[in-house]
């Protein structure tokens, strides 16, 4: 049997797409590569948001050239946003690549590989629009306890720095019943946490004309028995409405965690970015979220060095960061992306200036994160135990997991904690424990006082059995034009 390896760059959407790629390949007879053995197939699922993504891909392709030369039967495929953008340019720069596929035709990969093998030539297939919602594809889930669920793909915004709309296309929404069917299927397999995905997750419903659809979807997830945690990413501030805040606060299994991109604290820069909100509006949303959920952890994205950004503009960003009290932030240095309006704007900022501002921003956010995490010392947290989140766990003797607000927590399991239920397996990934925070670090929490409670879960059972969830496609396809007949029993709380 042929072996495969998928290398993923970029956002959560790409991570979920890679799960679909894995599902497709395993359905076609491939098995995951293990150990140090060279795989028969390497798939790069790429990102095109930042310039270093290009450099990383072509660097990695160069490193594979000798392996391909030594083993001509080895295959290399490139997909994702960079493939959608560069198209045939990829095989010109790396002629040893066998297949190139875009964001709209992930399902074509096995056929492209077969054709490339038969014809002994590269196969490039890029579709301009989505024909079948990708959730119709089989999915190899990497986790027994958490899962990604796409509720929409594409984006209707026109941010001047972003190339995603031209690569992912206009927003396409899944029907609520299809989404809830996928969530239920995951829960039936033992998954206890799902994250709802969309380029602008809170515009969900625009395609079928229901502005309140996202809040209804959150509430409907609350009715699924066995689903303990619901997260979502990423909302857009201009579409963030009070009904969503109410749904988050009133639905017990929706986590009090919000990732809402700021991008800049300067109203002038936000206008140049075409972000459709201003700093005052952003801060107002945060105030309302914290009024409804005082324990909410809010994270964000920030771009430093957008064309024309002055020191005054940058100081406005620092001011908003100070006021917002983000628990963490993803900070990026602006890089030119060909094909975006910002790429041709005047007053591109020198690299040295961008770097110096970036370092100041990171230092401020580190201080804020540390201050906010120190406030949690002495409080009790509920942790979903995870795999691979604690790189130093072996050295420190700790395990790691995520609190309900998304904070990474490293906790100590004492000898008396390892078998709280009489089972020798002890605490496992997917299980849930409670403990007390003993120290708040800038990027994580530490709980060294031992476990207070330990609840074994079906997800933990699945992990112990050595298997991860594998789902068939559950989507019924793209919504059609025109009114659909009502099903016999409507899904509670959602438009259909």
N, C-alpha and C positions, 0 to 999 in steps of 0.2 A: 504494500500500500504506500502511496506517495505521501510525503510529509510536507507540512506547510508552516510558515511563520508570518504573522501580520505585524507590521511596525506602524504605529499610529502617531500622528502629529496633530496638535490643535485642540479643538474644543470638545465638550461632552458629546456634541452631535457626531463628531468623527469617531469618538470612542464607541458610541452605539452603532454607527455604520460598520465599524470593524467587527462587532459582534455578529452582524448580519453576514459579513464576508466569511467569517468563520463557520457560520451555519450553512451557508451555500457550499463551501468547500467540503465540509464533512458529509453533507448530503451527496456530494459528487464522489465520495470515496476517499478523500484525503484524511489524514490524521495529524494532530498537532506535533510539531517537531519537539524532541526532548533532548536534554543533555547538550553535549558539544557537537553532536553530529550536524553536518550541513543539511539544511532542509532542501527538498526537491523544488519547493516553490517559496519565494519571498514576495510578499505583497506590501507595498508602501501605500498607506492611506494618508494623503497629504493635506496640508493646510496652506493657504495663500494669503493669510491676513498680514503677516510680517515678512520682511525681506529675508531674515535669516532662515525662514522655512525653505526658500528656494536653495540657498547655499547648503543647508543640511541634506536635502534630498539628493542633489547632484553629487555632493561629497560621498554620501553613502552608496550611490549607484557606482561611483568610481571604485570604491573599495570592493564592490562585488564583481567587477570586471574580471579579475584574475580567476575567481572561483567559477565564473561562467565559462571562461576560456578552457579551464581544466575539465569542466563537466558540461558539455554542450546540452545535455538533457535537462539541466537545471533551468527553471523558468523564473522570470522576474516580471512582476506586474506593478503598475503605478495607477492609483485611483485617487479620488477626492478632489478638493478644490483646485489644487495646483495643476492636476491633470486636466480639469475642465478649462483652466486658463491657458496652459501651455500647449495642450493638444499634441499635434505632430512634432512640435519642437523637442519633446522629450526624447523621441527615438532618433532625432537628428543629433542631439547632444550625447545620447547614450544608446547607440545602435544595438547594444546587447540586450535591451529591454524587449520582452516578448509581447506584452499587452498593456494598453493604456485605455482606461475607462473613466467616465465622468461621474458627477454627483447624481445624475438622473438615471443611470443604468448600471447600478451595482449588480443587479441580477444577471447581467450579460457575462460576468467574469468567467465562469466555467466554460462557456461556449467559446469565448475569445481565446482562452488557453488551449482548448482542443484545436481550434483553427490554426493557431500559431504553431502548434506542434506538428500538425499535418502539413501546413504550407511552408514550414521552416522560414517564416517571415513574421515581422511584428504586425500585430493587429491593433488598430486604433479605432475606438468607437466612442463618440461623444454625442449625446443627445442634447437638444436645446431646451427641452422641457420635460417635466416629469410625466410619465405615462401610467405608472402604477405606484401607489404609495409604498415606500420601502418596507413598511411593517407587514406587507404580504409575503416577504421573504422569510425563510427559516432563520432562526437566530440562535447562535451559540453564546449563552450567557456565561460570563467569567465568574460570577458570584452566585453563591447559594442563598445569600441573605438580602441582596439589594439588586434592583434592576432599573434600567432606563426605559422610559416609555415615551415615544415621540407623539405629540399631539398635533404638530404642524411642521411643515418644512417651508423654507423660503422666507422672504422678507419684502415688505412693501415700502420700507423707508428708503431714503436717499442720502444717508450720511456721507459727507464728502470724503471721508478718510477710508470708507469701507468698500471692499470689493465683493463682499458676500452676496448681495442681491443679484449681481450679474452672473454669479456662479451657481447659486442655489435656486434662483428664479423667484417669481412672485409667491406670496404665501398660499399654501394649500393646507386646508384643515381636514382632519379626520372627523368622522361622525362620533359623537359622544359614546354611542353604544359600542363601537369598535374599540375605542380606547379602554372603556371599562371592562370589556371582554378580555383584553390583553392583561390588564391589571389583575383581574380575577384569575386568569390562567397562571400568572406568576404566583399569586397567593396560594393557589391550589398546589403549587410545587414547593411551597414552604417559604417563599420570599416574604419578608416582613417589612421591607422598605422599598418604595418606588420614587423615582425622580421624573417628573413630567418635563419633557424637553420641547423647546421651540426657539427659533431665532428671536422672536418677540412673543414669549409664551402668553402674555396677558392680552394680546390682540386676538387670541383664539376666538373663533366664532365669526370673524369678519366675512368669511366666505359664504356662510349660510345666514348672515344677517342677525346675529344675536350678540349684542355688545356685553351682555351679562353672562355669556357662556362659560367663561373661565371660572368665575366664582361658583357657578352652578356645578361645574366639573369637580372643583375642590370639595364641595359639600357632598357630591355623589360618592367620591372616594371615601368619605367618612362613613358611608353606609356599608362598606365592604368588610365583612367579618374576617379577622385575622390580619388585616393590613394595619400595622402599628405606626408607620411613619410615612408621611407624604412630603416630598420636597418639590421644588420647581425652579427652573432656570431657563433663560434669563428674562425678566420683565423689562419693559421700556417705561421710563418715568412719565412720558406724555400720556400713556394709556393706563396708568396705575390708578384704579378707581376705589372708592370707599367700600363698594360691595365686596371687593377682593380682600381688603383688610378685615372686614367683618367675617368673611368665610374663613380666613386664617385663624382669627381669634376664637371663633365659635365651633370649629370642627376639631375635635380632640386629637385626631391623628395627623393633622397638618402641623408640621414643625414650625416653631417660631424662629425661622431663619429666612432671611431675604437677601438675595444677591441682586443689587440694582445698579447698573453701570452709571457712573457720574460723568466720566470722560474729561470734564473740565469744570472748574468752579467759576470761570469767567463767563459772564453773559455774552460778551462780545465774541469770544471764541466759540461758545456754544452755537451762536448764530451762524458763524462761519462753518461750523461742523454740520449745520442743518439738524440740530438735535431737537428742536420743537418744544423745549422747556427751558426754564432759566433757573439759576441757583436757588432763588426764593421758593419756587415751586418744589424743587427737589427737597429742600429742607423741610418744607411743609408736609410732604409725604412722610418723611422720616418721623417727624413729630407725631403725626397721626398713628403711624405704626406703633410707636413706643407708648402712646397713650392707650392703645388697645391691648398691646402686648409688651409690658415693661421689660420682660426678659428677652426680647427679640435680639438676635445677633444679626447685624447688618454688614454685608460685605459689598465691594464695588470694584469697578474697573476704572483706571485713570490713564490718560495719555499725556505725556510730557513732551513739549516741543512741537506742538502743532504749528504749521506755517503762520507766521505773524505774531506768535505768542510773545508778549512783552513781559518784563519783570512784574509789572502791575497785574497782568493777567495771571501769571503763575502764583503770585501772592494770593489772589482771589481763590485759587484752587487750594492752597494751604489753609486758608481761612475756613473753607467749607469742610475740609478734612478734619480740622480741629473741632468744629461744631458738630459734625456728624458722628464722631466717636465710633468709627468703623471697627469691627472686631478684626478685620484684615482687609487688604486691598491687593488686587492684581495691578501692578504698575508697569507701564510700557513706554518705551521711548518711540516717538513717532518715526515711522519709516515710510518712504515713498512707495506707493503701490501703483504701478502703471495702469492706466485705465480709470483711475479715480479722479474726481475734480481737484482734490487737494494736491495731487502730484504736480499740477502745473501752476499752483498758486505762487505768488511772489513771496519774498521774505521767508524762504526756507531757513530754519534755525541751524547755526553751526553745531556740529557734533559736540564740541567741547562745552558749549553752553547747555545743550540738552543734558549731557552727562552730569554736569554740576547741579542742575535743577532736579534731575532724577534722584541723585544722592540725597538732596535735602528732603525731598518728598518721602523717600524710603525711611530716612531717619525719623521724620515726624510720625509716620504711620507706625513704625516700630514702637515709639514711645507711647502712642495712643493705645495700641494693641496690648502692650505690657500693662499699662494702667488699668485697662478694662478687664484683663484676665486676673490681675491681682485682686480685683473686687470680688472674684468668685471663690477665693480661698475660704475654706470652712463651710462651703455649701455642698449639698448632696447633688450628685449628677447621676443620670441614668445613661448607661453606655451600651451601644450595640458593638460587640466585639468584632474587629475586622482583621483582615490578613494584610500584612505588608505595609501598614501605615507607620509602624515604628521601626525605623532603620537600625536603632541601637538597642532594640528590645533584648536581643540575645546577650549583649554585654551588660545591660542593666538589670536583667531578670524580670522585666516588666512585660505586660501585654498592652495592646493598644485598641482603641475604638473611637467611635464618634458619639458625642453627647447629642441630645435632641436638637440643640441649636447649631449643630454642625462642627463644634469645636473638637479638634483632635485631643484626645486624652490618653496619657500613658498611666497605667495603674499597676500596682503591685498585687500579686496573688501570693498570699502566705501559705505555708504548708497546710494550715487548717482550712484554707479556702479552696484547695484544689479538688476536694471531693465533697462539696456541700450536700450532694443528693445521694451519696453512697455509690456513685459511679466513678470508676477509676479514670475516666477520660477527663474529668474536671471541666474547666472553662474552655469553651471552643468558639471559634469564629462563628458568628450568627447568633450566639447566646446573648442574653441581656443581663448586665450586672448593675448594681448601684454601689457607689463609693463616695468618699468625701474628698474634695480638692484640697491638697496640702500646699500646692505652689502654682502660681500662675506665671508662666513664661511668655515671652512675646508671641510665640507661634503655637503654643500648646499648653495644656494643663497637665499637672502631675498629681496623682493620687496615691500616696505611699502608705496609707493607713490600712490597707487591706479591703477586701470585698465585704460589703454589708449584706447584700442579697445576690443570688445567682439564679436566673431562670433559664432552664434548658428549652430550646426551641426546635421546631421542625427544620429550620435553616441550619442549625447546629448539627442536627442529625444528618442532614444531606452533606454537610462538609465532612463529617466524620466518616461517611460512607464513600468519600472520595469522588463525588460527582457534582457537577454544576448543572444548573437548569438549562435545558435545551427545548425551545419552543418552536413549533411550526408557525408559519405566518398566520396571523389572525385577522388581518385587515380584509375588508370586502372590496377594497379598491378606492379610487378617488370619488369624492362626491360628484354626482351628476348634476347637470343643469336642470332647473325646474323643481317643482315640489315633489318630495318623495311621499309615498303613502305611509301613514302612521303604522308602526308595528302594533301587534295585539296588546302588548303591555309596554308602556313607555318607561324608560329608565328614570327613577325618581331624581328630581332636582336638576335635570339636564335637558337642553333642547335637543331634539333628534332630527 
